[in-house]
């Protein structure tokens, strides 16, 4: 069986996803956020980069999960192991996998390991 991949991306009409200074701008509305939450019901995993984790501190879980559906696995692409230890993605609401690069400093990885994350490269 082939994996089902859903890419969700919001951008302005001129193709921008942030301001030149990397400051985030709201490009979605409440209806879009509700649609994204419904997509999470269909997914086994949610993948984001370290920039999203640092800038937005998302939970990456199903919101208002009254049906107690298992949250998707959170996959973080973090080459250098910069995920802040107080990030929401490290809470126990869902499994988290952090994909680090082979040159990730050992100290960074050792600190993340204390948060019960899984290492992939």
C-alpha positions as CSV (number, residue, x, y, z in Angstrom):
1,X,0.0,0.0,0.0
2,X,1.4,3.4,-0.9
3,X,1.4,6.1,1.7
4,X,-1.0,8.9,1.5
5,X,0.7,12.3,1.6
6,X,-1.1,15.5,2.3
7,X,0.8,18.8,1.9
8,X,-0.8,21.8,3.6
9,X,0.7,25.2,2.9
10,X,-0.6,28.7,3.2
11,X,0.9,31.5,1.2
12,X,-0.1,34.9,-0.1
13,X,-1.2,35.6,-3.6
14,X,2.4,36.5,-4.5
15,X,3.8,33.3,-3.1
16,X,5.1,34.5,0.2
17,X,4.8,32.5,3.5
18,X,6.5,35.1,5.8
19,X,7.8,38.6,5.8
20,X,11.4,39.4,4.6
21,X,12.5,39.4,8.3
22,X,11.0,35.9,8.7
23,X,8.3,37.3,10.8
24,X,5.2,35.1,10.6
25,X,2.0,36.5,9.1
26,X,-1.5,35.0,9.5
27,X,-2.5,33.7,6.1
28,X,-5.3,31.3,7.2
29,X,-8.7,31.9,8.8
30,X,-10.7,29.9,11.3
31,X,-12.3,27.8,8.5
32,X,-8.9,26.8,7.2
33,X,-7.7,25.9,10.7
34,X,-10.8,23.7,11.1
35,X,-10.0,22.0,7.8
36,X,-6.4,21.4,8.8
37,X,-7.6,19.8,12.1
38,X,-9.9,17.5,10.1
39,X,-6.9,16.5,8.0
40,X,-5.1,15.5,11.1
41,X,-7.7,12.8,11.8
42,X,-6.6,11.1,8.5
43,X,-2.9,11.3,9.1
44,X,-0.4,8.9,10.8
45,X,2.2,11.7,11.1
46,X,2.7,15.4,10.8
47,X,6.0,16.7,9.6
48,X,7.4,20.2,10.2
49,X,10.8,21.8,10.2
50,X,12.6,23.3,13.1
51,X,11.7,26.8,12.0
52,X,8.1,26.1,12.6
53,X,8.8,24.6,16.1
54,X,10.9,27.6,17.1
55,X,8.6,30.3,15.7
56,X,5.2,28.8,16.4
57,X,5.7,26.3,19.2
58,X,2.8,24.1,17.8
59,X,1.3,21.1,19.6
60,X,0.7,19.3,16.3
61,X,-2.2,17.4,17.8
62,X,-5.9,17.0,17.0
63,X,-7.8,19.9,18.6
64,X,-10.9,19.3,20.6
65,X,-10.3,15.5,20.3
66,X,-13.6,14.4,21.9
67,X,-13.5,11.1,20.1
68,X,-10.1,10.3,21.7
69,X,-8.6,9.5,18.3
70,X,-4.8,8.8,18.6
71,X,-2.8,11.9,17.7
72,X,-0.5,11.6,14.7
73,X,3.2,11.1,15.3
74,X,5.0,14.4,15.3
75,X,8.1,14.4,13.0
76,X,10.5,17.3,13.3
77,X,13.3,17.9,10.8
78,X,16.0,19.4,13.0
79,X,19.5,19.0,11.5
80,X,21.4,20.5,14.5
81,X,19.2,19.4,17.4
82,X,17.9,22.9,18.2
83,X,14.4,21.9,19.4
84,X,13.8,23.9,22.6
85,X,13.4,21.6,25.6
86,X,10.2,23.5,26.5
87,X,8.6,23.0,23.1
88,X,5.0,21.8,22.9
89,X,6.1,19.0,20.5
90,X,7.9,17.4,23.4
91,X,4.8,17.1,25.6
92,X,3.3,13.6,26.1
93,X,0.2,14.2,24.0
94,X,1.7,12.4,21.0
95,X,4.8,10.5,20.0
96,X,7.6,12.7,18.7
97,X,10.4,11.8,16.3
98,X,13.2,14.3,15.7
99,X,15.3,13.7,12.6
100,X,18.7,15.2,13.3
101,X,21.8,15.4,11.0
102,X,24.9,13.2,11.5
103,X,26.8,16.3,12.7
104,X,24.3,17.2,15.5
105,X,26.2,18.0,18.6
106,X,26.1,15.1,21.1
107,X,25.1,17.5,23.9
108,X,22.1,18.7,21.9
109,X,21.0,15.1,21.3
110,X,21.6,14.0,24.9
111,X,19.3,16.8,26.1
112,X,16.6,15.9,23.7
113,X,16.8,12.2,24.6
114,X,15.8,13.2,28.1
115,X,12.5,14.3,26.6
116,X,11.8,10.7,25.4
117,X,12.1,11.5,21.7
118,X,13.2,9.1,19.1
119,X,16.3,9.8,17.0
120,X,16.3,9.3,13.2
121,X,18.9,10.1,10.6
